[in-house]
């Protein structure tokens, strides 16, 4: 699917990240994707992102739309053209904006599920949760901090930031295969969050993730990031 270049502002982006058993994650991925491994673990998570003034590049902000969104993500690799490519596979997208559910898979990649979002942000503290019509839900309470979670597999903020910056190319399932979208940010700056509470109906579903196969690792924050979304070609092995 080819879409026009989309431009706007990321007012807030929280990445909730988990480590997981690579074999469990492998079962969730369609060909040609495989888990991207970091220190013997697969990395998965949820992106909670508020977008503002989203519209085709070159159009005035006046016609742009804003929304709260949640995307379940898995860091992946695949072989293409004799090279190893990397990005994220996004099996599910949720949104506060009805328009996204209508144009998802047409003007914007992937099927979008309508969800009710609750957001409270003040003085560096964040509460965000959403519940969709099929009861898929996510919730996080977090506070801005200077240090990455000391128990994180990444050990340092620079390690984590570098890993996720490489995940700018994302693929979402559609009825014909995958829709591809590449995120281009005008700057890349991540800050750590101290998480007091986090829950995810997806990662807590033991029919998908047997006990002990997935563990919360850390959360990261980005704010006020001007960006563009670019259509990306379908992986060669899926053509």
C-alpha positions in Angstrom: 0.0 0.0 0.0 1.4 3.4 -1.0 0.4 6.4 1.1 1.4 10.0 0.8 4.1 11.3 3.2 2.4 12.1 6.5 3.7 14.9 8.7 2.9 15.9 12.3 4.0 16.1 15.9 4.6 13.4 18.4 3.4 15.2 21.6 4.2 12.1 23.7 5.5 8.6 23.0 6.0 6.0 25.8 7.6 2.7 24.9 6.7 0.0 27.4 9.3 -2.8 26.8 9.5 -6.4 27.8 12.0 -9.2 27.4 10.5 -12.5 26.2 11.4 -16.1 25.3 12.5 -16.0 21.6 10.7 -19.3 20.9 7.4 -18.0 22.2 7.7 -14.8 20.2 8.7 -16.8 17.1 5.3 -18.5 17.1 3.6 -15.1 16.9 5.5 -13.9 13.8 4.5 -14.5 10.2 7.2 -15.3 7.6 9.6 -13.7 6.8 10.0 -12.2 10.2 12.0 -13.6 13.1 12.7 -12.2 16.6 15.6 -9.7 16.9 17.7 -11.1 19.8 19.4 -9.0 22.4 21.4 -10.9 25.0 19.5 -14.1 24.3 16.1 -12.5 24.6 13.4 -11.2 22.3 12.2 -7.7 22.8 8.5 -6.8 22.6 6.3 -4.0 24.0 3.6 -1.4 23.6 3.9 2.1 22.1 1.5 4.7 23.7 1.7 7.7 21.4 -0.3 10.9 21.1 -0.1 12.4 17.6 -1.0 16.0 16.8 -1.7 17.8 13.5 -1.3 14.6 11.4 -1.9 15.4 7.7 -0.2 14.9 4.3 3.1 16.8 4.2 2.7 20.3 2.9 -0.8 20.8 4.1 -1.6 23.3 6.8 -1.9 22.1 10.5 -5.5 23.4 10.4 -6.6 20.3 8.6 -4.6 17.9 10.7 -6.1 15.4 13.2 -4.9 14.4 16.7 -5.3 11.1 18.5 -4.2 8.8 21.3 -2.9 5.4 20.0 -1.5 2.1 21.2 0.6 -0.3 19.2 1.8 -3.7 20.3 5.3 -4.2 18.8 7.9 -6.9 18.4 11.5 -6.2 17.4 12.2 -8.3 14.3 14.7 -9.1 11.6 14.3 -10.6 8.2 16.5 -11.4 5.1 16.1 -9.3 2.0 18.3 -8.8 -1.0 21.2 -10.7 0.7 21.1 -8.5 3.7 19.6 -8.7 7.2 17.0 -6.0 7.7 15.5 -4.9 11.0 12.4 -3.1 12.3 9.2 -4.0 14.2 6.2 -6.2 13.5 3.0 -4.6 14.9 0.3 -7.2 15.3 -2.2 -4.8 16.8 -3.1 -1.1 16.7 -5.6 0.7 18.9 -6.8 4.3 18.6 -9.0 6.9 20.2 -10.0 8.3 16.8 -12.8 6.8 14.8 -11.3 8.1 11.6 -8.3 5.8 12.0 -10.5 2.8 12.2 -12.1 3.8 8.9 -8.9 4.6 6.9 -6.7 2.0 8.6 -5.5 -0.4 5.9 -6.2 2.2 3.2 -4.8 5.7 4.0 -2.9 4.5 7.1 -1.3 1.0 7.6 -2.9 -1.8 9.5 -6.3 -2.4 11.1 -7.0 0.0 13.9 -9.3 -1.0 16.9 -11.3 1.7 18.5 -10.5 2.1 22.2 -11.3 4.4 25.1 -8.2 6.1 26.5 -7.7 7.7 29.9 -4.7 10.1 30.2 -3.4 12.1 33.1 -0.1 14.0 32.8 1.3 16.5 35.2 4.7 17.4 36.7 6.5 14.6 35.0 4.0 12.0 36.1 2.0 9.9 33.6 -1.1 7.7 33.9 -2.2 6.2 30.6 -4.7 3.4 30.0 -6.9 2.1 27.3 -9.5 -0.6 26.8 -10.8 -1.6 23.4 -14.2 -3.1 22.5 -12.8 -6.6 22.7 -11.3 -5.8 26.1 -7.7 -5.6 25.1 -6.2 -3.3 27.7 -3.0 -1.6 28.8 -2.3 0.6 31.8 0.9 2.3 33.1 1.8 4.7 35.9 5.2 6.2 35.5 7.4 9.2 36.5 10.2 10.9 34.6 13.6 10.0 36.0 17.3 10.3 35.2 18.2 6.6 35.3 17.1 3.6 33.3 15.6 0.8 35.3 18.7 -0.7 37.0 17.4 -4.2 36.2 17.0 -3.5 32.5 18.7 -5.9 30.1 20.0 -2.8 28.3 22.0 -1.5 31.3 22.3 2.0 29.9 19.9 4.5 28.3 22.2 4.8 25.3 22.0 1.1 24.6 18.3 1.1 24.8 17.9 4.3 22.7 20.2 2.9 20.0 18.2 -0.4 19.9 14.8 1.2 19.4 16.1 3.9 17.0 16.8 1.0 14.6 13.1 -0.1 14.8 11.9 2.8 12.7 10.5 0.5 10.0 7.3 -1.2 11.0 5.0 -3.7 9.4 1.3 -4.3 10.2 -0.8 -7.2 8.9 -3.5 -6.6 6.4 -5.7 -9.0 4.4 -3.1 -9.2 1.6 0.1 -9.5 3.7 1.7 -6.4 5.3 1.5 -2.7 5.2 4.9 -1.0 5.8 5.6 2.4 7.4 8.8 4.1 8.2 9.1 6.7 11.0 11.5 9.6 10.3 12.0 11.9 13.3 13.6 15.3 13.0 15.4 14.5 16.2 15.8 11.4 18.4 15.8 11.9 22.1 14.6 9.3 24.7 14.3 9.7 28.4 13.8 7.0 31.0 10.7 6.5 33.1 10.4 5.0 36.5 7.3 2.7 36.4 5.3 2.1 39.6 2.5 0.0 37.9 2.1 -1.6 34.5 -0.4 -4.1 33.1 -1.1 -5.5 29.7 -3.9 -8.0 28.8 -1.8 -9.2 25.9 1.4 -9.9 27.8 -0.5 -11.3 30.8 -2.4 -13.8 28.7 -0.8 -17.2 29.7 -2.4 -18.9 26.7 0.0 -16.8 24.6 2.9 -16.3 27.1 3.4 -19.2 29.5 4.3 -18.1 33.0 7.8 -16.6 33.2 8.2 -16.3 29.4 7.7 -12.5 29.3 9.0 -10.0 31.8 8.6 -6.2 32.0 12.0 -4.5 31.5 11.7 -0.7 31.3 9.9 2.2 29.8 11.1 5.2 27.8 9.6 8.6 26.9 9.8 10.9 23.9 8.0 14.3 23.8 7.5 17.0 21.2 9.1 15.3 18.2 8.3 16.6 14.7 8.2 13.7 12.4 7.1 12.1 9.1 5.7 8.7 8.2 6.8 7.3 4.8 5.3 4.3 3.0 7.7 1.3 3.0 7.8 -1.5 0.4 6.6 -5.0 1.3 9.4 -7.4 2.3 10.6 -9.2 -0.8 9.8 -12.7 0.6 6.2 -11.7 1.0 5.6 -10.5 -2.6 
